Amino acid sequence: MEQFDAPQLPDTDHVPRRRFLQHSAAVLGALSAPSVFAASDTIRIGYISPRTGPFAPFAEADEFILNQVRKSLAGGLAIGGKTYKVEILARDDQSKEDRAANLAGELINKEGVDLMLSQGALTVVGVSQQCELNGVPSISTMTPWQAWMFPLKSDPSKGFKSAFHFFWGIEDIGSVYTDIWSGLPTNKKVGMVWSNDVPGNAFGDAKLGLPPQFAAAGYQLVEVGRFPVGSDDFSSHIQAFKREGVDIVTGLFNPPEWATFVRQSAQMGFKPKVTTVAKALLFPGAVAALGDRADGMSTEIWWTPNYPFKSSLTGQTARQLADFYQVASKREWTQPIGVVHALFEAGIQALKNSGDPKNPAKVADALRVMKMDTVIGQLDFAGSGIKNVSKMRVVGGQWRSSGKSKLDIFITHNRTAPEIAVQRKFELLKS
């Protein structure tokens, strides 16, 4: 099967900025060179993401990634003896569930897409449902597999005909968090704070969430109830944690909520030894807003430039992808960049493996058994033990001062993915 051989980007660890810009311009020129197609057939790929609304940070790099993918496919895609032109139809769901589902319906019924890709914490379920009903192969990401599969009324042994998903599961986050906490000099008392919404209730579920994993690992749990999204008062949680002598704080917060919790903890004299929370510590901007208090906070890591993997589309290493983005956008890299890039890697590979990208059943069958290497690591839909789902690598990390007047996230624990190297030893929060 013919593969697209993308020009290799420079090793930016050792290339001065001016030379890197020159190399980048050359790569873009090569990728966008005109081409002649051997056939008039066109593959149409729909892509739905939260470009605006509260989940917009997850799609911050969309334009950059779409440009890269489109240029990598400028010469067409050779499959089964034909060369197909590829069109990507991107839509903004505005972080709204109903809008995402409606957009999927339009892309299927009006635009005739051959493959649907989508990403979003709360919006992918409706998209996948539309694809499953209409027999259009789809791949989604950016939400735990449980929050995708169970609302679609399926289970790991049943799966779906057309809908596929990759991401980590809640059980993976539990493994990462207990890996971080293991061996630390704490009293093993964990204060839990979960948001009263779909993700928070899933994480905090007493049977299927993180609490039973923590309890099984020997931790004593302290909880006083869910908090409403947007809450600006965590005093009842903090008082309970102080009273019980909690050393470790965990939970699921939006960045403003976590900032409030941290500020009120300082005001009330609560000083835990470890804070390991989801979502709030994902983006550099939100961490920077916490100032020096963020130094030492920990979280799960989905992807960083230090992951030892390459893109199957562009040939870029994780480091090159991040550096290329930073030069092009003048923004810091963020973890979703690698995940969204891998979404397109998976989609393009499924089309290639199908042998006939215009046959939805063959594309779905190719996905069902697909195993491939991406910029975030290996995706394996056949070997995950969960039908229609591939797990992705996730490790533990800590935000630390990098000596450049800003905080960086460092990989500190890799028991869940030993092939990803640890960068720095974990340290307790400063008292």
N, C-alpha and C positions, 0 to 999 in steps of 0.2 A: 504494500500500500504506500502510495506516495506521501511523503511528509513535507511540510513547509519548513525550510531551513532558514530561520530568521538570522539577520546579522547579529553577531555577538556584541553586546555592549561592553564598554571598558570596565575594568576592575577599579571602581571608584574609590576603593580604600587607598589606592596608590597613585591616583591621577589628580593633578591640580584642577581647580574649578574651571579655569579658562579652557584647558584641554578637554575637560569633561563636556562642556557646552558645545565645543566643536564636534566632538564625537557624537553627541546627542543629535545635533543638526544633521550630521551625515546619516545616522540611522533613520531619522524621520524621512529624509529624502529617499533613502533606499526603499523604505516600507511603502511610500506613497507613489512609487513609480508607476506609470500607466501600464496596462497589460491588455492582452487580447484573449478573449474567452473562447474555448473550444466548443462550447455549447451555450445555448440561450437560457438554459434552466436556471432558476433563481431559488435559493433557499432563503426563507424569511424567518428570522428569529425575533420573537417578542421579548422585551425586557422591561419589567415593572419594578420600580424601587421608590423609596421615599425621598425624592429630591428636595421637597419642602415639608414643613410641618415639624412636629417635635422629634421625629426620628431622622431628620435630615443629616445629622452628623454621620450616620451610617452610609450615606450615599455621597459624601463630600467629594470623593475621588471619582465619581461616575464618569464625568466628562473625560478625564484623563484616561481612564481604563477603556472607555468606548473608543476613543481615538486610537489607542494602541491596538485594540482588537481589530478595528476596521482596517487599519493600515497593514496589519499582519495578514489580512485576508484580501488585500487589494488585488492580488493576482488570481483570486478564485480559490476554490476548494476542490481538489481532485478526489473523486469517490467513484468506485466502480467503473472506471474507464471514462468518466465524464468530468468536466470541469464546470463547477457551479459558481455562479455569482452569489455572494452572500449579502443580504440586507439585514440590518439590525434596527428594529423599530422600538425605540426607548420611550417609556411613558412614566410620568410622575404620579404616584398614587396619593401624594400629599399627606402621607401617614394615616390614611383613612381606609378602614377595612372594606366598606361598601364600595368605595371608589376603585380600589384595587380589583375587586371581583368584577365590577362593571367594565373596567379597562381590559381585563382578560377576555371577557365575552366579546368585546369589540375587536380585539386583535385576532380572535379565533374566527368570528363570523364575518367580519368585514375585511380584514386584511389577510386572512388565510395563512396564518403563521404555521410553520412546520415544527417549531420547537418553542417552548416558553421557558424563560428564565426569570426568577423573581427573588427578591431579598427583602426582608423586613421583619421586625420583631413580632408584629401583630397582623400583618397584612397578607402573608403568604398562604394562609389557609384558604381564603376565598379564591385566590388565583389557582391553587392546586385543585380545588373542588371543581372549578369551571373546566379545567383541563381534563380531569378524570371523567366528567360527564360527557365531554365532547370527543374523547379519545385522542387528545393532543398530548404528546410526550412533554413532560415538564420537569424542571429541576429547580428546587428552591433552597434557600439557606438563610442564616442569620437569626435563627431561633432554635432552642433545644428541640431535639427530635420528638420528645414527648408532647411539646406544645404545638407541634404540627400534626402528628399522627393521631393522637387521641381526639382532638376536635373534629377530625375527618372520619371519626367512627370506625377506626381500624385498630389493629394491634400488631405487635412484632411478628406474629406467626402468619398473619393474613396478607398484609400489604395492599398494593393497588395495581391496577392495570396500566396506568399511564403516568402517575405522579411519583416523583422521586425527590429525595431530600438529603442534604449532607450538613452536618454540624455536630457539635458535641451534645452529650446528654447530661442530665442533672447528676447522674451517677458519676460522670467523669469529673465534674466540678467538686463533688464530695471527695473523690480520690485526691484531687489536687490540693484541696484545703487541708485534709488530714495529713498529707505529705508535708505541707508547709509547717504544720503545727507539731508534727512528731519530733520528739527529742528536745523541744524547747523547754526552758526552765519556767513552766507555768503551773498553775494549780488545776489545769484542765477544765476550768469553768468557762463555758461559752455563752455569751449573751447574744441572742438572735433577734434581729429586727427585720421583718418582712413587710413589703408593701402590700396593700390590699387591692391587688389587681391580678390579672391572669398569671404573669410571670412570678410575682411575689408569692401567690398562693401555691403555685406549682413547686417553687423552691422550698417553701415552708411546710408543705403537706406532711402530716404526721405519719403517713404510711408510705408514700411514694417519693417524698422529697428528701431534703438533706438531713433533717433531724434524726431519722433512724440510722443513717450512716454515721453521723457523729456519735450517737449513743453507742452504736456497736463498736466504735473505736475507743470507747472508754471515757467519753467527755460528758460532763454534767451540764445540762442545758437549762438556761434561764430565758424565759420569754414572757412578755406581758400583753401580747396581742398585736394584730396587724396595725399599720398606720395608713391613713388615707393618702393617696397620691397627692403631692404638693404640700404635705404637712410642714408646718413651721414650729412644731412643738414636740420635742422628744424627751421632755423632762421626766415623764413617768418611766420610760425605759431606762434612762440614765440613773434615776434614783434606785430602781430595782437592781441594776448592775452594781452600783456602789454598795448597796446593802448586802448583796450576795458575794461580794469580793471577786467579781468577774475579771479574768485576765485577758480573755480573747473576745473580740467583738466581730460578728459576721452579720451579713444580711444582703438585701437587694435594695439599692437606692438609685434614684436619679441624682445627677451631680448637685443640684441646688439643695436637695434634701440631705445629702451627706454633708455638705458644707454647713448646714444648720446643725446637724448632729455633732459635728466636730467642734463647732463654736460653742454650743451649749455644754458639751462635755468639759471644755476648758473652763467655762464660767462656773460650773458646778464642782470642779475639782476632781473629775473622773479621769484617771490616767491608765488605760489598759496597756498591757505589754505588747499586744498584737491586734491589729485591725485588718481583717481580710474580707473585703466586700466585693460584690459583683456589680457590674454596670457603671457605677459612679467613677471608677478609676480607669476607665477604658481610654479616654481621650486626653491628650496632653494639656489642652486648654483648661479642662475642668480640674486637672491636678494642679496646674500652675495657679489657679484661683485660690487654692488652699494655702499657698505660701509655704513657709518652712514646716508647717504642721504635717504636710504630706510626706515629708522625708521619712521613709520606713514603712509606709502603708503598703499592703500587699493585695494581690488579686490574681485571677487566672489570666493566662496569656494565650491568645488564639494564634497570633503570628507576630513576628518581629523581623527586622532586617537580618538578625543573627540566625534565623532558621537556615539549615544547610540544604535548601531545596532550590530547584530551578523551575521556571515556567516552561511548559510544553508548547506554548504558543510563540513566545518571543525569545526564548533561550536565556532570559534574564535570571540571575540569581535573586534571592530575596533582597539582598543588599542593593543590587543594581536597580531593582524595581522601586525600592524606597527612595534611593538617591535620585533616580530619574524623576520621580513624582515631586520631590522637594525642589528640584531645579525648575521643573515645568510650572509648578503651582505657587512656589515661594511659601509653602506651608510645611509644617511638620508632618511626617508620616503618621498614619494611624493604623490600628490593627485591622479594621475592615478592608483595607486596600487589598491585602493578600487574599482574603476570603472571596471578595467580589471577582478578583482576577481569576481565581480558581474556578468560580462558577462558570465563566466563559470557557476556561480550559476543558471542563467536564462536558459542556454542551457541544463544543466543536469536536471533541474526541468521540462522543456518542454518535454524532452524524457520520464521522469517518468510519467508525466500526460497523455501522448499520449496513453498509454496502449499497443502500438505497435511501437517501435522506428524505425523499418525498413519500416514503411508506412509514406512517406513524407506528405501526406495529413492530417493524424492524428496528426503528430507533429505540422504542421502549425495550425491546428484547436485548438490544446492545447495552443499554443502561443497566439492565437487570444483572448482567454478568461482568460489568466493567470494573477493571482494576487498573489504576493509572497513577503516575507520579505527577504532582503539581507543585506550584510555588509554596503551598502550605503543607506539603507532604503527600503521602499516598492516600488516595481515595479508593475504597473497596466496597462496592455495593453488594457483591456476592458473598463476601466473607465476614460481614459485620454481625451476623446472627439476628439482624433486624431487617425484615423484608422491605425493599425499596429505600433503604437508608444506608449511608456510609458515615462512619464516624470520622472526625478530624482530630488532629493532634492538638492537645492542650497541656500546658505546663504551668508551673507556679512562678510568680515574679514579684519583685519589690521595687517600688519607686525610691530612688536614692539620688542624692546630689552627685552630679557628674563632674563637678569642678569647673563647669562652664556657666555658672550663675543660673543654672536651671536643673530641673529634675529629669532623669531618664529612668526607664523601666529596665531592670536587669533580670535575666532568667536565674532563679535561685534553686529551683527544684524540678527534676526531670524524671522521677520514677515512673510517671505515666507515659513518657516518650524518651527513652534513654538515648536515642539517636540525636536529640537536640541538646547541645552542650550547655552545662551550667556556666554562668558568667561571673557570679559573685556569691559570696556566703551571705546567708540571711542574718539579719541583726534585729534585736528587739527595738521597739520604739523608745526614743529617749524619754526618760522620766521627768 
